[in-house]
């Protein structure tokens, strides 16, 4: 066949030599590949897996505080004489570390329902302000967005706020929040197991919550963008200690909420709130 078709042979030699000749003359850098499978294209599923892995890595820093705090919750449930299943039940129904620790003490003391409702409102009212800058707009699915609202805890907000806007995504956000809840529920189950096995109660577990919020406050202060919030919180605490030392915590929360409203109004008028929403 080669002898019968010299033109085809010469055409094949020219076609085989074309990439080398063109490279020598600087026209192309690489030969054109006819097979579409020769050059791997980026896979959307692989990119999604990378975003999920990044979200899990994001949760690891907060998980170092969430998991031990969950253990403290489980130990408090057992030491308060409550059934062990209350720890995972609270972690799934409420999923709010500070509130759950308070609810354990209030349930053990048989507090009135009105007092429980007021405590839940005051403690979790700060989550309203999280919605101003939490990137819920990235999550399109309704069920996934509902879970994001449900799982919008302090640690998730702090981790999300530290990420650049270009690196945020729905998959990364959901993975971070799911992993955070796994840390919390898992820590509670470990705490219940340890509490049942311990012969005597452990004192000072309540400080775990204070230590966690201290670390979060220091991280916010280091980011410099939230310095005004930290200063407003400090001013609220000082004012409450001066005006109402007997109910300093409750008064400080109310004053801080009022100051945050004022700060939000100033940000809206100045236009800086648009940057937060766009991010």
FISE-388519 format. One line per field, with one value per residue (C-alpha): residue in three letters; z, y, x; residue number from 1. Coordinates in pm, 1 decimal, always signed. Example, Ala and Ser with C-alpha at 12.3 -4.5 7.8 and 13.67 -1.06 7.14 Angstrom:
BEGIN
fido	(ALA; SER)
up	(+780.0; +714.0)
north	(-450.0; -106.0)
east	(+1230.0; +1367.0)
roke	(1; 2)
This chain:
BEGIN
fido	(UNK; UNK; UNK; UNK; UNK; UNK; UNK; UNK; UNK; UNK; UNK; UNK; UNK; UNK; UNK; UNK; UNK; UNK; UNK; UNK; UNK; UNK; UNK; UNK; UNK; UNK; UNK; UNK; UNK; UNK; UNK; UNK; UNK; UNK; UNK; UNK; UNK; UNK; UNK; UNK; UNK; UNK; UNK; UNK; UNK; UNK; UNK; UNK; UNK; UNK; UNK; UNK; UNK; UNK; UNK; UNK; UNK; UNK; UNK; UNK; UNK; UNK; UNK; UNK; UNK; UNK; UNK; UNK; UNK; UNK; UNK; UNK; UNK; UNK; UNK; UNK; UNK; UNK; UNK; UNK; UNK; UNK; UNK; UNK; UNK; UNK; UNK; UNK; UNK; UNK; UNK; UNK; UNK; UNK; UNK; UNK; UNK; UNK; UNK; UNK; UNK; UNK; UNK; UNK; UNK; UNK; UNK; UNK; UNK; UNK; UNK; UNK; UNK; UNK; UNK; UNK; UNK; UNK; UNK; UNK; UNK; UNK; UNK; UNK; UNK; UNK; UNK; UNK; UNK; UNK; UNK; UNK; UNK; UNK; UNK; UNK; UNK; UNK; UNK; UNK; UNK; UNK; UNK; UNK; UNK; UNK; UNK; UNK; UNK; UNK; UNK; UNK; UNK; UNK; UNK; UNK; UNK; UNK; UNK; UNK; UNK; UNK; UNK; UNK; UNK; UNK; UNK; UNK; UNK; UNK; UNK; UNK; UNK; UNK; UNK; UNK; UNK; UNK; UNK; UNK; UNK; UNK; UNK; UNK; UNK; UNK; UNK; UNK; UNK; UNK; UNK; UNK; UNK; UNK; UNK; UNK; UNK; UNK; UNK; UNK; UNK; UNK; UNK; UNK; UNK; UNK; UNK; UNK; UNK; UNK; UNK; UNK; UNK; UNK; UNK; UNK; UNK; UNK; UNK; UNK; UNK; UNK; UNK; UNK; UNK; UNK; UNK; UNK; UNK; UNK; UNK; UNK; UNK; UNK; UNK; UNK; UNK; UNK; UNK; UNK; UNK; UNK; UNK; UNK; UNK; UNK; UNK; UNK; UNK; UNK; UNK; UNK; UNK; UNK; UNK; UNK; UNK; UNK; UNK; UNK; UNK; UNK; UNK; UNK; UNK; UNK; UNK; UNK; UNK; UNK; UNK; UNK; UNK; UNK; UNK; UNK; UNK; UNK; UNK)
up	(+0.0; +75.6; -274.7; -437.6; -250.0; -238.4; -201.6; +113.8; +256.8; +189.6; +344.5; +651.6; +685.4; +653.0; +911.7; +1153.2; +1105.9; +1124.0; +1504.1; +1514.2; +1223.8; +1367.9; +1707.7; +1548.3; +1384.4; +1706.7; +1582.4; +1845.0; +2173.6; +2176.1; +1907.4; +1870.0; +2014.3; +1822.2; +2111.1; +2356.9; +2633.4; +2599.4; +2803.3; +3129.1; +3190.8; +3539.2; +3686.1; +3854.7; +4105.7; +4190.5; +4243.1; +4469.3; +4667.3; +4711.2; +4845.3; +5087.7; +5206.0; +5252.4; +5463.9; +5685.4; +5728.2; +5815.9; +6094.8; +6252.2; +6426.9; +6581.8; +6645.1; +6888.4; +7111.7; +7015.0; +7092.6; +7450.3; +7515.4; +7401.3; +7647.2; +7920.1; +7821.6; +7845.9; +8184.6; +8314.5; +8199.6; +8388.3; +8697.8; +8708.9; +8736.2; +8397.6; +8144.7; +7915.9; +7596.9; +7688.4; +7566.2; +7203.1; +7209.4; +7301.4; +7047.8; +6770.2; +6880.6; +6982.7; +6865.3; +7060.8; +7302.4; +7549.2; +7551.7; +7598.8; +7901.5; +8051.6; +7969.5; +8152.0; +8472.4; +8423.2; +8353.3; +8657.8; +8871.0; +8718.6; +8609.9; +8492.5; +8121.6; +8097.9; +8239.8; +7991.1; +7700.2; +7807.4; +7846.4; +7500.7; +7348.3; +7518.5; +7464.7; +7098.8; +6988.6; +6875.4; +6585.9; +6422.5; +6356.3; +6208.3; +5918.1; +5804.7; +5689.9; +5690.4; +5325.0; +5308.9; +4953.6; +4833.2; +4928.1; +4664.6; +4789.8; +5034.1; +5266.3; +5268.5; +5341.6; +5627.1; +5773.7; +5739.6; +5941.1; +6200.5; +6228.7; +6231.5; +6560.2; +6686.0; +6568.8; +6219.0; +6187.0; +6308.0; +6064.5; +5772.9; +5848.0; +5835.9; +5481.4; +5177.1; +4979.0; +4667.6; +4854.0; +4995.2; +4843.5; +4938.1; +4957.1; +5173.0; +5403.8; +5450.2; +5505.1; +5772.6; +5955.6; +5936.9; +6063.2; +6349.5; +6458.4; +6436.3; +6671.2; +6911.7; +6912.2; +6927.7; +7220.1; +7406.2; +7360.7; +7481.0; +7782.1; +7873.0; +7848.5; +8063.4; +8314.5; +8371.6; +8425.7; +8666.0; +9036.7; +9138.6; +8970.1; +8810.6; +8922.7; +8704.2; +8376.7; +8335.9; +8257.0; +7925.2; +7770.3; +7894.3; +7760.9; +7417.2; +7385.3; +7502.2; +7217.5; +6965.3; +7092.3; +7058.9; +6700.8; +6613.6; +6768.9; +6573.1; +6242.3; +6300.0; +6103.1; +6417.2; +6654.7; +6684.0; +6800.2; +7060.2; +7188.7; +7203.4; +7399.7; +7647.9; +7688.9; +7746.4; +8017.2; +8198.2; +8179.6; +8312.1; +8603.7; +8698.8; +8655.5; +8752.8; +8921.4; +9040.6; +8684.7; +8492.4; +8235.3; +8136.1; +8119.3; +7924.6; +7665.3; +7621.6; +7594.6; +7348.7; +7129.9; +7127.9; +7033.9; +6753.4; +6614.9; +6620.7; +6449.5; +6182.4; +6116.0; +6080.7; +5845.1; +5626.1; +5596.1; +5518.5; +5261.9; +5426.2; +5488.8; +5114.2; +5119.9; +5386.9; +5196.9; +4867.2; +5038.5)
north	(+0.0; +239.1; +181.9; +235.9; +558.5; +768.7; +1086.8; +954.7; +852.2; +1194.6; +1357.9; +1140.5; +1232.1; +1600.8; +1568.6; +1389.9; +1647.6; +1954.9; +1996.2; +1969.3; +2213.3; +2463.4; +2443.4; +2513.5; +2827.4; +2935.7; +2910.5; +2665.4; +2535.4; +2196.1; +1967.9; +1964.5; +1647.9; +1499.3; +1282.8; +1467.4; +1233.4; +1325.4; +1645.0; +1599.3; +1867.0; +1984.8; +1778.8; +1960.7; +1677.0; +1698.4; +2071.6; +2013.9; +1756.3; +2008.3; +2266.9; +2014.5; +1916.6; +2284.6; +2330.7; +2038.7; +2185.0; +2521.4; +2358.8; +2194.9; +2511.7; +2576.1; +2204.1; +2216.9; +2424.7; +2275.3; +1914.3; +1972.3; +2200.2; +1919.7; +1689.9; +1944.9; +1948.7; +1570.5; +1570.1; +1841.6; +1644.4; +1335.9; +1527.9; +1711.0; +1377.5; +1412.8; +1127.7; +1077.2; +1121.5; +1485.3; +1579.8; +1463.6; +1576.3; +1932.9; +1925.7; +1837.1; +2045.8; +2367.7; +2341.8; +2647.2; +2579.3; +2861.1; +2811.4; +2436.2; +2475.2; +2719.9; +2492.4; +2201.4; +2405.8; +2539.6; +2194.6; +2052.3; +2336.6; +2299.9; +2665.3; +2815.0; +2799.7; +3179.3; +3210.9; +2952.9; +3136.5; +3472.1; +3318.8; +3162.4; +3495.7; +3702.2; +3456.6; +3377.4; +3722.1; +3797.3; +3553.9; +3812.7; +4026.7; +3733.4; +3727.5; +4072.4; +3940.4; +3559.6; +3440.6; +3270.0; +3399.9; +3141.4; +2853.1; +2808.9; +2492.6; +2571.6; +2280.1; +2352.6; +2719.5; +2624.7; +2411.6; +2700.4; +2920.1; +2646.4; +2576.8; +2943.7; +2927.0; +3164.0; +2943.3; +2901.1; +3275.4; +3347.0; +3096.5; +3223.7; +3586.1; +3504.8; +3361.5; +3583.4; +3646.9; +3481.9; +3153.4; +3115.0; +2867.1; +2681.1; +2343.6; +2480.7; +2658.1; +2354.2; +2120.1; +2351.4; +2372.7; +1999.2; +1917.5; +2164.9; +1994.8; +1655.1; +1785.5; +1911.1; +1602.4; +1370.7; +1562.0; +1540.5; +1164.2; +1129.9; +1348.7; +1136.3; +820.9; +966.1; +1110.5; +772.9; +609.5; +873.6; +799.5; +1168.1; +1491.1; +1737.9; +2100.0; +2404.2; +2276.0; +2594.2; +2786.4; +2599.5; +2820.4; +3139.5; +3023.8; +2949.7; +3291.9; +3454.7; +3287.8; +3393.7; +3751.7; +3757.5; +3625.6; +3894.4; +4160.2; +4036.6; +4061.9; +4440.1; +4451.7; +4367.4; +4595.1; +4830.2; +4539.4; +4437.4; +4794.0; +4822.9; +4497.8; +4623.9; +4954.7; +4768.2; +4553.3; +4852.9; +5046.5; +4750.8; +4698.4; +5064.0; +5100.9; +4755.8; +4539.8; +4295.8; +4216.2; +4311.6; +4031.6; +4095.6; +4474.1; +4438.7; +4223.0; +4476.4; +4769.5; +4580.9; +4496.9; +4863.6; +4974.2; +4718.3; +4859.3; +5205.5; +5079.8; +4906.7; +5225.9; +5425.7; +5162.1; +5172.1; +5550.9; +5555.6; +5276.5; +5042.3; +4780.2; +4718.8; +4582.3; +4331.0; +4217.7; +4185.6; +3982.2)
east	(+0.0; +286.0; +435.3; +96.3; +23.3; +342.7; +134.9; -30.0; +306.1; +453.1; +147.0; +185.5; +552.6; +470.1; +192.5; +425.7; +699.8; +473.6; +480.1; +860.9; +907.4; +664.2; +830.0; +1166.4; +1026.0; +858.6; +499.8; +372.8; +498.9; +327.7; +179.5; -194.8; -341.6; -632.0; -756.8; -981.6; -873.5; -507.2; -537.3; -732.6; -993.5; -1082.6; -1364.7; -1654.0; -1688.7; -1320.2; -1351.7; -1651.3; -1456.8; -1177.7; -1421.6; -1570.2; -1222.0; -1137.8; -1451.3; -1356.8; -1008.8; -1163.6; -1364.1; -1058.1; -940.5; -1280.7; -1320.8; -1028.6; -1255.3; -1592.6; -1503.7; -1375.3; -1671.9; -1902.1; -1728.2; -1796.9; -2164.7; -2187.2; -2016.9; -2251.1; -2555.9; -2441.2; -2331.6; -2666.5; -2846.3; -3014.1; -3053.7; -2756.4; -2959.4; -3024.3; -2675.1; -2719.8; -3084.8; -2986.5; -2703.4; -2945.9; -3245.3; -3070.3; -2706.0; -2594.2; -2310.3; -2364.4; -2740.5; -2714.6; -2489.1; -2737.5; -3031.2; -2869.5; -2854.3; -3207.7; -3354.1; -3178.0; -3317.8; -3668.2; -3672.5; -4005.1; -4079.7; -4099.1; -3747.4; -3620.7; -3784.7; -3639.7; -3293.9; -3310.3; -3414.7; -3144.5; -2858.9; -2933.6; -3047.6; -2693.4; -2745.9; -2971.2; -2664.5; -2475.8; -2721.4; -2602.6; -2265.9; -2299.2; -2275.9; -2615.6; -2662.4; -2410.3; -2641.2; -2914.4; -3083.8; -3364.7; -3299.1; -2926.4; -2993.7; -3228.7; -2951.3; -2704.2; -2939.7; -2986.7; -2611.9; -2500.7; -2310.6; -2042.9; -1757.4; -1902.5; -1949.8; -1595.9; -1443.0; -1653.2; -1566.8; -1194.7; -1215.4; -1158.2; -1476.3; -1329.6; -1269.9; -1620.6; -1863.1; -2179.4; -2004.7; -1724.2; -1968.2; -2191.9; -1897.7; -1759.0; -2092.3; -2164.4; -1816.4; -1860.0; -2181.5; -2012.7; -1742.7; -2008.4; -2231.7; -1930.7; -1783.2; -2114.4; -2128.3; -1770.0; -1849.6; -2150.7; -1941.1; -1663.1; -1910.5; -2072.8; -1733.3; -1594.8; -1633.4; -1654.5; -1772.5; -1530.0; -1536.6; -1477.1; -1621.1; -1824.4; -1504.0; -1469.2; -1736.5; -1572.1; -1235.1; -1382.3; -1544.4; -1222.2; -1032.0; -1297.9; -1284.2; -905.8; -930.6; -1185.5; -966.5; -664.7; -853.8; -886.9; -1210.4; -1410.9; -1222.1; -1525.6; -1743.7; -1486.1; -1462.9; -1842.4; -1862.0; -1601.0; -1785.5; -2113.1; -1956.2; -1804.4; -2130.7; -2329.7; -2090.4; -2125.6; -2502.9; -2631.7; -2368.4; -2635.6; -2749.8; -2438.0; -2455.8; -2816.1; -2769.8; -2444.7; -2618.6; -2899.4; -2657.3; -2438.6; -2739.8; -2842.7; -2490.7; -2476.8; -2802.0; -2647.1; -2332.8; -2538.2; -2734.7; -2414.5; -2271.4; -2583.4; -2570.5; -2200.1; -2229.9; -1977.2; -2243.7; -2260.3; -1906.9; -2004.3; -2314.3; -2126.2; -1854.4)
roke	(1; 2; 3; 4; 5; 6; 7; 8; 9; 10; 11; 12; 13; 14; 15; 16; 17; 18; 19; 20; 21; 22; 23; 24; 25; 26; 27; 28; 29; 30; 31; 32; 33; 34; 35; 36; 37; 38; 39; 40; 41; 42; 43; 44; 45; 46; 47; 48; 49; 50; 51; 52; 53; 54; 55; 56; 57; 58; 59; 60; 61; 62; 63; 64; 65; 66; 67; 68; 69; 70; 71; 72; 73; 74; 75; 76; 77; 78; 79; 80; 81; 82; 83; 84; 85; 86; 87; 88; 89; 90; 91; 92; 93; 94; 95; 96; 97; 98; 99; 100; 101; 102; 103; 104; 105; 106; 107; 108; 109; 110; 111; 112; 113; 114; 115; 116; 117; 118; 119; 120; 121; 122; 123; 124; 125; 126; 127; 128; 129; 130; 131; 132; 133; 134; 135; 136; 137; 138; 139; 140; 141; 142; 143; 144; 145; 146; 147; 148; 149; 150; 151; 152; 153; 154; 155; 156; 157; 158; 159; 160; 161; 162; 163; 164; 165; 166; 167; 168; 169; 170; 171; 172; 173; 174; 175; 176; 177; 178; 179; 180; 181; 182; 183; 184; 185; 186; 187; 188; 189; 190; 191; 192; 193; 194; 195; 196; 197; 198; 199; 200; 201; 202; 203; 204; 205; 206; 207; 208; 209; 210; 211; 212; 213; 214; 215; 216; 217; 218; 219; 220; 221; 222; 223; 224; 225; 226; 227; 228; 229; 230; 231; 232; 233; 234; 235; 236; 237; 238; 239; 240; 241; 242; 243; 244; 245; 246; 247; 248; 249; 250; 251; 252; 253; 254; 255; 256; 257; 258; 259; 260; 261; 262; 263; 264; 265; 266; 267; 268; 269; 270; 271; 272; 273; 274; 275; 276; 277; 278; 279)
